[in-house]
Amino acid sequence: MTGDRTILLVVHTGRPAALHVARVVAGRLNQAGLTVRVLGTEAEELNLGAAAAVPVSPAAAVGTEMVLVVGGDGTLLRAAELARPAGVPLLGVNLGHVGFLAEAEPEDLPAAVDSLVEGKYLVERRMTIEVAARLDGEQLAATWALNEATVEKSARERMVDLVTEVDGRPLSRWGCDGVVFATPTGSTAYAFSAGGPVVWPEVEALLLVPISAHALFAGPMVVSPRSVLAAEVIGTGGGQSETAGAVLWCDGRRKVDLPPGSRVEVRRGGSPVLLARLPLRTGPEARIGAPFTDRLVAKFGLPVAGWRGQGGYDG
């Protein structure tokens, strides 16, 4: 399965290990007859010679079969901004710390590239969220996120005063550090650090997780994927609500300042992010294509010694 097949390679060029892995991958793909495309901002450092360099734009992945990412989850989130409008899947090789979104570790690389060359992969749809911010009816931003949108305090020394809403009805007012609106994919990211639950990727839901809220009722909530969530910025504590606001972050990449009176609405996105999943193998390559439970155990180093179900755990 070759033909006119093109792969966009997105790399964390600040890591020498990522540059090395990217060059190895590009060489293997070229040998198999696939065309490798790279971003113009990364071309010089990658120094791949025959690779086609394209501008960084929403059209960078158009016409490709896949976006292959070498780096951590931050690099994959950056690549998702290119893959989503093109409707093509992402395949991540983890060179970061946790790397929850990545499909393969460096030791899995030969088998992962072989599966890609042979076209032996499945595509998984991951839910996204659409995010809109307004002030007095004027739109401040319209964006999206794969992991989460967070409304956070803009001043470290003060809390932000927020009123949250679900489906057009007020839920609660919190003095807090902020609130996380997350997808199931994002449940293992910022939402998890803020005390939210882990939600399996195939579950369709939205998460609302307060960050250090000073209130008795301030637990994480899981709501319908059809719900519309909102947060309104009242101001901050300390009698300074007239000058202080908040900030909106989407996937930790896109930032919008929110003056007092701003309103942020979050709903299910119309376009998913597609992730490539490689076939499950046995032996030393067992991590490739592993179920989410195995991924959770491996990424968080969870203790499972003593388990005897299904013939025992050999991960």
ZADO-1210 file (C-alpha; in nm, 4 decimals, padded with zeros to 6 digits):
<atoms>
<atom x="00.0000" y="00.0000" z="00.0000" code="MET" pos="1"/>
<atom x="00.2068" y="00.2898" z="-00.1286" code="THR" pos="2"/>
<atom x="00.0963" y="00.4862" z="-00.4371" code="GLY" pos="3"/>
<atom x="00.0752" y="00.8612" z="-00.3944" code="ASP" pos="4"/>
<atom x="00.0963" y="00.8668" z="-00.0180" code="ARG" pos="5"/>
<atom x="00.2138" y="01.1734" z="00.1713" code="THR" pos="6"/>
<atom x="00.2890" y="01.2062" z="00.5428" code="ILE" pos="7"/>
<atom x="00.3231" y="01.5391" z="00.7245" code="LEU" pos="8"/>
<atom x="00.5968" y="01.5146" z="00.9871" code="LEU" pos="9"/>
<atom x="00.5661" y="01.7475" z="01.2887" code="VAL" pos="10"/>
<atom x="00.8595" y="01.7444" z="01.5303" code="VAL" pos="11"/>
<atom x="00.9665" y="01.8941" z="01.8629" code="HIS" pos="12"/>
<atom x="01.2837" y="02.0336" z="01.7082" code="THR" pos="13"/>
<atom x="01.4106" y="02.1571" z="02.0459" code="GLY" pos="14"/>
<atom x="01.4951" y="01.8000" z="02.1453" code="ARG" pos="15"/>
<atom x="01.7977" y="01.6344" z="01.9790" code="PRO" pos="16"/>
<atom x="01.6394" y="01.2918" z="02.0355" code="ALA" pos="17"/>
<atom x="01.3299" y="01.4016" z="01.8452" code="ALA" pos="18"/>
<atom x="01.5398" y="01.5237" z="01.5528" code="LEU" pos="19"/>
<atom x="01.7209" y="01.1885" z="01.5391" code="HIS" pos="20"/>
<atom x="01.3982" y="00.9880" z="01.5520" code="VAL" pos="21"/>
<atom x="01.2367" y="01.2099" z="01.2873" code="ALA" pos="22"/>
<atom x="01.5268" y="01.1561" z="01.0481" code="ARG" pos="23"/>
<atom x="01.5121" y="00.7796" z="01.0973" code="VAL" pos="24"/>
<atom x="01.1362" y="00.7781" z="01.0382" code="VAL" pos="25"/>
<atom x="01.1605" y="01.0001" z="00.7301" code="ALA" pos="26"/>
<atom x="01.4293" y="00.7767" z="00.5819" code="GLY" pos="27"/>
<atom x="01.2203" y="00.4647" z="00.6342" code="ARG" pos="28"/>
<atom x="00.9129" y="00.6274" z="00.4810" code="LEU" pos="29"/>
<atom x="01.1094" y="00.7488" z="00.1791" code="ASN" pos="30"/>
<atom x="01.2541" y="00.4007" z="00.1263" code="GLN" pos="31"/>
<atom x="00.8997" y="00.2632" z="00.1240" code="ALA" pos="32"/>
<atom x="00.7973" y="00.5116" z="-00.1461" code="GLY" pos="33"/>
<atom x="00.6049" y="00.7570" z="00.0704" code="LEU" pos="34"/>
<atom x="00.6467" y="01.1322" z="00.0360" code="THR" pos="35"/>
<atom x="00.7431" y="01.3216" z="00.3512" code="VAL" pos="36"/>
<atom x="00.6227" y="01.6766" z="00.4044" code="ARG" pos="37"/>
<atom x="00.7582" y="01.9036" z="00.6817" code="VAL" pos="38"/>
<atom x="00.6688" y="02.2457" z="00.8153" code="LEU" pos="39"/>
<atom x="00.8728" y="02.5323" z="00.6790" code="GLY" pos="40"/>
<atom x="00.9601" y="02.6453" z="01.0319" code="THR" pos="41"/>
<atom x="01.1143" y="02.3046" z="01.1054" code="GLU" pos="42"/>
<atom x="01.2740" y="02.2218" z="00.7705" code="ALA" pos="43"/>
<atom x="01.6184" y="02.3716" z="00.8380" code="GLU" pos="44"/>
<atom x="01.6691" y="02.1941" z="01.1694" code="GLU" pos="45"/>
<atom x="01.5379" y="01.8621" z="01.0370" code="LEU" pos="46"/>
<atom x="01.7597" y="01.8844" z="00.7269" code="ASN" pos="47"/>
<atom x="01.5738" y="01.6063" z="00.5456" code="LEU" pos="48"/>
<atom x="01.6796" y="01.7066" z="00.1974" code="GLY" pos="49"/>
<atom x="01.4078" y="01.5658" z="-00.0289" code="ALA" pos="50"/>
<atom x="01.1228" y="01.6449" z="00.2118" code="ALA" pos="51"/>
<atom x="00.8714" y="01.9009" z="00.0862" code="ALA" pos="52"/>
<atom x="00.8475" y="02.2063" z="00.3136" code="ALA" pos="53"/>
<atom x="00.5088" y="02.3762" z="00.3524" code="VAL" pos="54"/>
<atom x="00.3995" y="02.6900" z="00.5385" code="PRO" pos="55"/>
<atom x="00.2449" y="02.6554" z="00.8828" code="VAL" pos="56"/>
<atom x="-00.1242" y="02.7061" z="00.8064" code="SER" pos="57"/>
<atom x="-00.4552" y="02.5225" z="00.8494" code="PRO" pos="58"/>
<atom x="-00.3924" y="02.3796" z="00.5013" code="ALA" pos="59"/>
<atom x="-00.0535" y="02.2255" z="00.5861" code="ALA" pos="60"/>
<atom x="-00.1968" y="01.8736" z="00.6211" code="ALA" pos="61"/>
<atom x="-00.4425" y="01.8923" z="00.3311" code="VAL" pos="62"/>
<atom x="-00.3757" y="01.6103" z="00.0844" code="GLY" pos="63"/>
<atom x="-00.1804" y="01.3997" z="00.3332" code="THR" pos="64"/>
<atom x="-00.2686" y="01.0565" z="00.4639" code="GLU" pos="65"/>
<atom x="-00.1591" y="01.1310" z="00.8163" code="MET" pos="66"/>
<atom x="00.0247" y="01.3711" z="01.0459" code="VAL" pos="67"/>
<atom x="00.3092" y="01.1876" z="01.2184" code="LEU" pos="68"/>
<atom x="00.4174" y="01.3585" z="01.5393" code="VAL" pos="69"/>
<atom x="00.7543" y="01.3132" z="01.7121" code="VAL" pos="70"/>
<atom x="00.7522" y="01.4746" z="02.0559" code="GLY" pos="71"/>
<atom x="00.5257" y="01.4933" z="02.3588" code="GLY" pos="72"/>
<atom x="00.1587" y="01.5739" z="02.4056" code="ASP" pos="73"/>
<atom x="00.2292" y="01.9452" z="02.3560" code="GLY" pos="74"/>
<atom x="00.3670" y="01.8760" z="02.0091" code="THR" pos="75"/>
<atom x="00.0701" y="01.6543" z="01.9312" code="LEU" pos="76"/>
<atom x="-00.1731" y="01.9275" z="02.0374" code="LEU" pos="77"/>
<atom x="00.0120" y="02.1661" z="01.8057" code="ARG" pos="78"/>
<atom x="-00.0159" y="01.9139" z="01.5238" code="ALA" pos="79"/>
<atom x="-00.3876" y="01.8672" z="01.5954" code="ALA" pos="80"/>
<atom x="-00.4407" y="02.2271" z="01.4839" code="GLU" pos="81"/>
<atom x="-00.3203" y="02.1167" z="01.1396" code="LEU" pos="82"/>
<atom x="-00.4761" y="01.7698" z="01.1226" code="ALA" pos="83"/>
<atom x="-00.8278" y="01.8632" z="01.2358" code="ARG" pos="84"/>
<atom x="-00.9170" y="02.1039" z="00.9505" code="PRO" pos="85"/>
<atom x="-00.7689" y="01.8575" z="00.6998" code="ALA" pos="86"/>
<atom x="-00.9681" y="01.5662" z="00.8444" code="GLY" pos="87"/>
<atom x="-00.6616" y="01.3399" z="00.8671" code="VAL" pos="88"/>
<atom x="-00.5444" y="01.1289" z="01.1626" code="PRO" pos="89"/>
<atom x="-00.2545" y="01.1906" z="01.3993" code="LEU" pos="90"/>
<atom x="00.0001" y="00.9304" z="01.5007" code="LEU" pos="91"/>
<atom x="00.2275" y="01.0258" z="01.7897" code="GLY" pos="92"/>
<atom x="00.5704" y="00.8911" z="01.8820" code="VAL" pos="93"/>
<atom x="00.6213" y="00.9922" z="02.2446" code="ASN" pos="94"/>
<atom x="00.9426" y="01.1671" z="02.3385" code="LEU" pos="95"/>
<atom x="00.7844" y="01.3625" z="02.6214" code="GLY" pos="96"/>
<atom x="00.7077" y="01.2733" z="02.9813" code="HIS" pos="97"/>
<atom x="00.3637" y="01.1114" z="03.0059" code="VAL" pos="98"/>
<atom x="00.2596" y="01.1237" z="02.6414" code="GLY" pos="99"/>
<atom x="-00.0998" y="01.0109" z="02.6882" code="PHE" pos="100"/>
<atom x="-00.1989" y="01.1052" z="02.3337" code="LEU" pos="101"/>
<atom x="00.0943" y="00.9318" z="02.1661" code="ALA" pos="102"/>
<atom x="00.0471" y="00.5850" z="02.0230" code="GLU" pos="103"/>
<atom x="00.4065" y="00.4609" z="02.0288" code="ALA" pos="104"/>
<atom x="00.7158" y="00.4879" z="02.2459" code="GLU" pos="105"/>
<atom x="01.0647" y="00.5121" z="02.0904" code="PRO" pos="106"/>
<atom x="01.1276" y="00.1405" z="02.1437" code="GLU" pos="107"/>
<atom x="00.8114" y="00.0661" z="01.9459" code="ASP" pos="108"/>
<atom x="00.9253" y="00.2751" z="01.6506" code="LEU" pos="109"/>
<atom x="01.0272" y="00.0038" z="01.3972" code="PRO" pos="110"/>
<atom x="00.6971" y="-00.1822" z="01.4334" code="ALA" pos="111"/>
<atom x="00.5003" y="00.1436" z="01.4326" code="ALA" pos="112"/>
<atom x="00.6590" y="00.2638" z="01.1078" code="VAL" pos="113"/>
<atom x="00.6079" y="-00.0782" z="00.9480" code="ASP" pos="114"/>
<atom x="00.2386" y="-00.0685" z="01.0366" code="SER" pos="115"/>
<atom x="00.2095" y="00.2798" z="00.8896" code="LEU" pos="116"/>
<atom x="00.3857" y="00.1787" z="00.5679" code="VAL" pos="117"/>
<atom x="00.1617" y="-00.1273" z="00.5360" code="GLU" pos="118"/>
<atom x="-00.1492" y="00.0787" z="00.6062" code="GLY" pos="119"/>
<atom x="-00.2289" y="-00.1358" z="00.9086" code="LYS" pos="120"/>
<atom x="-00.3884" y="00.1101" z="01.1435" code="TYR" pos="121"/>
<atom x="-00.7318" y="00.2075" z="01.2656" code="LEU" pos="122"/>
<atom x="-00.8674" y="00.5581" z="01.3098" code="VAL" pos="123"/>
<atom x="-01.0280" y="00.6638" z="01.6362" code="GLU" pos="124"/>
<atom x="-01.2494" y="00.9725" z="01.6639" code="ARG" pos="125"/>
<atom x="-01.1850" y="01.1926" z="01.9676" code="ARG" pos="126"/>
<atom x="-01.4468" y="01.4418" z="02.0807" code="MET" pos="127"/>
<atom x="-01.3548" y="01.8113" z="02.0803" code="THR" pos="128"/>
<atom x="-01.5169" y="02.1212" z="02.2286" code="ILE" pos="129"/>
<atom x="-01.6112" y="02.4516" z="02.0689" code="GLU" pos="130"/>
<atom x="-01.5353" y="02.7551" z="02.2856" code="VAL" pos="131"/>
<atom x="-01.6794" y="03.1051" z="02.2523" code="ALA" pos="132"/>
<atom x="-01.5959" y="03.4102" z="02.4661" code="ALA" pos="133"/>
<atom x="-01.8085" y="03.7258" z="02.4661" code="ARG" pos="134"/>
<atom x="-01.8260" y="04.0584" z="02.6462" code="LEU" pos="135"/>
<atom x="-02.1438" y="04.2676" z="02.6336" code="ASP" pos="136"/>
<atom x="-02.2556" y="04.0817" z="02.3231" code="GLY" pos="137"/>
<atom x="-01.9251" y="04.1349" z="02.1419" code="GLU" pos="138"/>
<atom x="-01.7307" y="03.8215" z="02.0479" code="GLN" pos="139"/>
<atom x="-01.3831" y="03.8068" z="02.1993" code="LEU" pos="140"/>
<atom x="-01.2906" y="03.4654" z="02.0588" code="ALA" pos="141"/>
<atom x="-01.4277" y="03.1568" z="01.8859" code="ALA" pos="142"/>
<atom x="-01.1942" y="02.8601" z="01.9108" code="THR" pos="143"/>
<atom x="-01.1812" y="02.4921" z="02.0036" code="TRP" pos="144"/>
<atom x="-00.9900" y="02.2383" z="02.2127" code="ALA" pos="145"/>
<atom x="-00.9115" y="01.8682" z="02.2173" code="LEU" pos="146"/>
<atom x="-00.8201" y="01.8419" z="02.5866" code="ASN" pos="147"/>
<atom x="-00.9717" y="02.1351" z="02.7705" code="GLU" pos="148"/>
<atom x="-01.0661" y="02.4997" z="02.7935" code="ALA" pos="149"/>
<atom x="-00.9822" y="02.6684" z="03.1231" code="THR" pos="150"/>
<atom x="-01.0973" y="02.9979" z="03.2689" code="VAL" pos="151"/>
<atom x="-00.8263" y="03.0977" z="03.5150" code="GLU" pos="152"/>
<atom x="-00.7389" y="03.3895" z="03.7392" code="LYS" pos="153"/>
<atom x="-00.5133" y="03.6405" z="03.5726" code="SER" pos="154"/>
<atom x="-00.3465" y="03.7561" z="03.8949" code="ALA" pos="155"/>
<atom x="-00.1565" y="03.4997" z="04.0980" code="ARG" pos="156"/>
<atom x="-00.2279" y="03.6687" z="04.4319" code="GLU" pos="157"/>
<atom x="-00.6087" y="03.6792" z="04.3932" code="ARG" pos="158"/>
<atom x="-00.8946" y="03.4387" z="04.3330" code="MET" pos="159"/>
<atom x="-01.1272" y="03.4880" z="04.0399" code="VAL" pos="160"/>
<atom x="-01.5010" y="03.5152" z="04.1051" code="ASP" pos="161"/>
<atom x="-01.6983" y="03.2959" z="03.8629" code="LEU" pos="162"/>
<atom x="-02.0609" y="03.1936" z="03.8165" code="VAL" pos="163"/>
<atom x="-02.0953" y="02.8614" z="03.6343" code="THR" pos="164"/>
<atom x="-02.3916" y="02.7523" z="03.4268" code="GLU" pos="165"/>
<atom x="-02.5242" y="02.4284" z="03.2773" code="VAL" pos="166"/>
<atom x="-02.7828" y="02.4348" z="02.9977" code="ASP" pos="167"/>
<atom x="-02.8862" y="02.7925" z="03.0595" code="GLY" pos="168"/>
<atom x="-02.9331" y="02.7531" z="03.4348" code="ARG" pos="169"/>
<atom x="-02.6946" y="02.8872" z="03.7038" code="PRO" pos="170"/>
<atom x="-02.5061" y="02.6167" z="03.8921" code="LEU" pos="171"/>
<atom x="-02.2868" y="02.7890" z="04.1513" code="SER" pos="172"/>
<atom x="-02.0675" y="03.0904" z="04.2203" code="ARG" pos="173"/>
<atom x="-01.7114" y="03.0204" z="04.3246" code="TRP" pos="174"/>
<atom x="-01.4137" y="03.2182" z="04.4430" code="GLY" pos="175"/>
<atom x="-01.1474" y="02.9976" z="04.2889" code="CYS" pos="176"/>
<atom x="-00.8333" y="02.9675" z="04.0835" code="ASP" pos="177"/>
<atom x="-01.0494" y="02.8824" z="03.7829" code="GLY" pos="178"/>
<atom x="-01.2544" y="02.6117" z="03.6178" code="VAL" pos="179"/>
<atom x="-01.1688" y="02.3418" z="03.3637" code="VAL" pos="180"/>
<atom x="-01.4078" y="02.2374" z="03.0869" code="PHE" pos="181"/>
<atom x="-01.2683" y="01.9112" z="02.9533" code="ALA" pos="182"/>
<atom x="-01.3339" y="01.6306" z="02.7077" code="THR" pos="183"/>
<atom x="-01.2833" y="01.2621" z="02.7946" code="PRO" pos="184"/>
<atom x="-00.9484" y="01.2857" z="02.6152" code="THR" pos="185"/>
<atom x="-00.8557" y="01.5771" z="02.8422" code="GLY" pos="186"/>
<atom x="-00.9672" y="01.3968" z="03.1572" code="SER" pos="187"/>
<atom x="-00.6116" y="01.2689" z="03.2098" code="THR" pos="188"/>
<atom x="-00.4580" y="01.6144" z="03.1597" code="ALA" pos="189"/>
<atom x="-00.5309" y="01.9387" z="03.3482" code="TYR" pos="190"/>
<atom x="-00.8731" y="01.8160" z="03.4663" code="ALA" pos="191"/>
<atom x="-00.7083" y="01.5177" z="03.6364" code="PHE" pos="192"/>
<atom x="-00.4539" y="01.7416" z="03.8093" code="SER" pos="193"/>
<atom x="-00.7423" y="01.9557" z="03.9371" code="ALA" pos="194"/>
<atom x="-00.9116" y="01.6514" z="04.0938" code="GLY" pos="195"/>
<atom x="-01.1376" y="01.5426" z="03.8096" code="GLY" pos="196"/>
<atom x="-01.2232" y="01.1826" z="03.7202" code="PRO" pos="197"/>
<atom x="-01.0582" y="00.9741" z="03.4501" code="VAL" pos="198"/>
<atom x="-01.3107" y="00.9178" z="03.1712" code="VAL" pos="199"/>
<atom x="-01.2517" y="00.6470" z="02.9109" code="TRP" pos="200"/>
<atom x="-01.2144" y="00.7988" z="02.5595" code="PRO" pos="201"/>
<atom x="-01.5149" y="00.6169" z="02.4146" code="GLU" pos="202"/>
<atom x="-01.7470" y="00.7753" z="02.6730" code="VAL" pos="203"/>
<atom x="-01.9254" y="01.0815" z="02.5362" code="GLU" pos="204"/>
<atom x="-01.9419" y="01.3461" z="02.8066" code="ALA" pos="205"/>
<atom x="-01.8273" y="01.6913" z="02.9111" code="LEU" pos="206"/>
<atom x="-01.6400" y="01.7580" z="03.2359" code="LEU" pos="207"/>
<atom x="-01.6653" y="02.0631" z="03.4587" code="LEU" pos="208"/>
<atom x="-01.3879" y="02.0732" z="03.7199" code="VAL" pos="209"/>
<atom x="-01.3382" y="02.3680" z="03.9600" code="PRO" pos="210"/>
<atom x="-00.9774" y="02.4591" z="04.0429" code="ILE" pos="211"/>
<atom x="-00.9207" y="02.5196" z="04.4158" code="SER" pos="212"/>
<atom x="-01.2713" y="02.6556" z="04.4708" code="ALA" pos="213"/>
<atom x="-01.3438" y="02.8045" z="04.8137" code="HIS" pos="214"/>
<atom x="-01.6861" y="02.6402" z="04.8558" code="ALA" pos="215"/>
<atom x="-01.8522" y="02.3333" z="05.0060" code="LEU" pos="216"/>
<atom x="-02.0092" y="02.2347" z="04.6738" code="PHE" pos="217"/>
<atom x="-01.7141" y="02.2345" z="04.4385" code="ALA" pos="218"/>
<atom x="-01.6636" y="01.8796" z="04.3182" code="GLY" pos="219"/>
<atom x="-01.5945" y="01.7723" z="03.9595" code="PRO" pos="220"/>
<atom x="-01.9015" y="01.7084" z="03.7468" code="MET" pos="221"/>
<atom x="-01.9660" y="01.4944" z="03.4379" code="VAL" pos="222"/>
<atom x="-02.2517" y="01.6141" z="03.2191" code="VAL" pos="223"/>
<atom x="-02.4215" y="01.5205" z="02.8936" code="SER" pos="224"/>
<atom x="-02.2269" y="01.5738" z="02.5697" code="PRO" pos="225"/>
<atom x="-02.5309" y="01.7696" z="02.4510" code="ARG" pos="226"/>
<atom x="-02.5040" y="02.0177" z="02.7381" code="SER" pos="227"/>
<atom x="-02.3816" y="02.3740" z="02.7032" code="VAL" pos="228"/>
<atom x="-02.1520" y="02.4842" z="02.9848" code="LEU" pos="229"/>
<atom x="-02.0673" y="02.8436" z="03.0694" code="ALA" pos="230"/>
<atom x="-01.8705" y="03.0565" z="03.3126" code="ALA" pos="231"/>
<atom x="-01.9196" y="03.4272" z="03.3728" code="GLU" pos="232"/>
<atom x="-01.6367" y="03.6358" z="03.5153" code="VAL" pos="233"/>
<atom x="-01.7669" y="03.8442" z="03.8044" code="ILE" pos="234"/>
<atom x="-01.4241" y="03.9753" z="03.9038" code="GLY" pos="235"/>
<atom x="-01.1790" y="03.8853" z="04.1779" code="THR" pos="236"/>
<atom x="-01.1775" y="03.8818" z="04.5544" code="GLY" pos="237"/>
<atom x="-01.0292" y="04.1622" z="04.7602" code="GLY" pos="238"/>
<atom x="-01.2690" y="04.4328" z="04.6472" code="GLY" pos="239"/>
<atom x="-01.0953" y="04.4796" z="04.3121" code="GLN" pos="240"/>
<atom x="-01.3577" y="04.3327" z="04.0792" code="SER" pos="241"/>
<atom x="-01.3659" y="04.6571" z="03.8813" code="GLU" pos="242"/>
<atom x="-01.0135" y="04.6097" z="03.7474" code="THR" pos="243"/>
<atom x="-00.9289" y="04.2386" z="03.7533" code="ALA" pos="244"/>
<atom x="-01.0436" y="03.9760" z="03.5082" code="GLY" pos="245"/>
<atom x="-00.9458" y="03.6274" z="03.4019" code="ALA" pos="246"/>
<atom x="-00.7825" y="03.4468" z="03.1135" code="VAL" pos="247"/>
<atom x="-00.9091" y="03.1718" z="02.8831" code="LEU" pos="248"/>
<atom x="-00.6673" y="02.9000" z="02.7730" code="TRP" pos="249"/>
<atom x="-00.7511" y="02.6327" z="02.5142" code="CYS" pos="250"/>
<atom x="-00.5258" y="02.3255" z="02.5264" code="ASP" pos="251"/>
<atom x="-00.2656" y="02.5476" z="02.6948" code="GLY" pos="252"/>
<atom x="-00.1900" y="02.6980" z="02.3525" code="ARG" pos="253"/>
<atom x="-00.4466" y="02.9628" z="02.2668" code="ARG" pos="254"/>
<atom x="-00.4972" y="03.2473" z="02.5148" code="LYS" pos="255"/>
<atom x="-00.7738" y="03.5064" z="02.5420" code="VAL" pos="256"/>
<atom x="-00.7919" y="03.7807" z="02.8062" code="ASP" pos="257"/>
<atom x="-01.1303" y="03.7994" z="02.9794" code="LEU" pos="258"/>
<atom x="-01.2268" y="04.1342" z="03.1361" code="PRO" pos="259"/>
<atom x="-01.4846" y="04.1350" z="03.4174" code="PRO" pos="260"/>
<atom x="-01.8279" y="04.0645" z="03.2709" code="GLY" pos="261"/>
<atom x="-01.6935" y="03.8208" z="03.0129" code="SER" pos="262"/>
<atom x="-01.8824" y="03.5019" z="02.9389" code="ARG" pos="263"/>
<atom x="-01.7323" y="03.1760" z="02.8099" code="VAL" pos="264"/>
<atom x="-01.9535" y="02.9070" z="02.6559" code="GLU" pos="265"/>
<atom x="-01.8397" y="02.5507" z="02.5878" code="VAL" pos="266"/>
<atom x="-02.0204" y="02.2868" z="02.3849" code="ARG" pos="267"/>
<atom x="-01.9386" y="01.9710" z="02.1945" code="ARG" pos="268"/>
<atom x="-01.7345" y="02.0369" z="01.8824" code="GLY" pos="269"/>
<atom x="-01.8670" y="01.9624" z="01.5361" code="GLY" pos="270"/>
<atom x="-01.5346" y="01.8211" z="01.4116" code="SER" pos="271"/>
<atom x="-01.3435" y="01.5509" z="01.6005" code="PRO" pos="272"/>
<atom x="-00.9694" y="01.4968" z="01.6117" code="VAL" pos="273"/>
<atom x="-00.8714" y="01.1667" z="01.4525" code="LEU" pos="274"/>
<atom x="-00.6058" y="00.9499" z="01.6202" code="LEU" pos="275"/>
<atom x="-00.4389" y="00.6580" z="01.4444" code="ALA" pos="276"/>
<atom x="-00.4274" y="00.3370" z="01.6474" code="ARG" pos="277"/>
<atom x="-00.1807" y="00.0632" z="01.5605" code="LEU" pos="278"/>
<atom x="-00.2639" y="-00.3090" z="01.5770" code="PRO" pos="279"/>
<atom x="-00.2219" y="-00.4821" z="01.9104" code="LEU" pos="280"/>
<atom x="00.0872" y="-00.7032" z="01.9133" code="ARG" pos="281"/>
<atom x="00.2316" y="-00.9459" z="02.1626" code="THR" pos="282"/>
<atom x="00.5697" y="-00.9968" z="02.3241" code="GLY" pos="283"/>
<atom x="00.8083" y="-00.7006" z="02.3492" code="PRO" pos="284"/>
<atom x="00.5731" y="-00.4802" z="02.1428" code="GLU" pos="285"/>
<atom x="00.2681" y="-00.5278" z="02.3694" code="ALA" pos="286"/>
<atom x="00.2355" y="-00.1544" z="02.4313" code="ARG" pos="287"/>
<atom x="00.1418" y="-00.0814" z="02.0712" code="ILE" pos="288"/>
<atom x="-00.2326" y="-00.0514" z="02.0381" code="GLY" pos="289"/>
<atom x="-00.2833" y="-00.1345" z="02.4044" code="ALA" pos="290"/>
<atom x="-00.6298" y="-00.0838" z="02.5565" code="PRO" pos="291"/>
<atom x="-00.6863" y="00.2393" z="02.7472" code="PHE" pos="292"/>
<atom x="-00.6657" y="00.0570" z="03.0804" code="THR" pos="293"/>
<atom x="-00.3167" y="-00.0694" z="02.9967" code="ASP" pos="294"/>
<atom x="-00.2181" y="00.2773" z="02.8813" code="ARG" pos="295"/>
<atom x="-00.3419" y="00.4210" z="03.2107" code="LEU" pos="296"/>
<atom x="-00.1403" y="00.1658" z="03.4096" code="VAL" pos="297"/>
<atom x="00.1746" y="00.2261" z="03.2054" code="ALA" pos="298"/>
<atom x="00.1599" y="00.6070" z="03.1944" code="LYS" pos="299"/>
<atom x="00.0800" y="00.6537" z="03.5646" code="PHE" pos="300"/>
<atom x="00.2883" y="00.3594" z="03.6885" code="GLY" pos="301"/>
<atom x="-00.0110" y="00.2078" z="03.8679" code="LEU" pos="302"/>
<atom x="00.0555" y="-00.0942" z="04.0950" code="PRO" pos="303"/>
<atom x="-00.1112" y="-00.4073" z="03.9567" code="VAL" pos="304"/>
<atom x="00.1115" y="-00.6804" z="04.1052" code="ALA" pos="305"/>
<atom x="-00.0986" y="-00.9701" z="04.2311" code="GLY" pos="306"/>
<atom x="-00.3665" y="-00.9503" z="03.9618" code="TRP" pos="307"/>
<atom x="-00.4653" y="-01.2969" z="03.8394" code="ARG" pos="308"/>
<atom x="-00.7438" y="-01.2261" z="03.5913" code="GLY" pos="309"/>
<atom x="-00.7178" y="-01.3245" z="03.2271" code="GLN" pos="310"/>
<atom x="-00.4023" y="-01.5254" z="03.2840" code="GLY" pos="311"/>
<atom x="-00.2127" y="-01.2548" z="03.4716" code="GLY" pos="312"/>
<atom x="-00.0716" y="-00.9147" z="03.3853" code="TYR" pos="313"/>
<atom x="00.2523" y="-00.9137" z="03.1872" code="ASP" pos="314"/>
<atom x="00.2835" y="-00.5389" z="03.1171" code="GLY" pos="315"/>
</atoms>
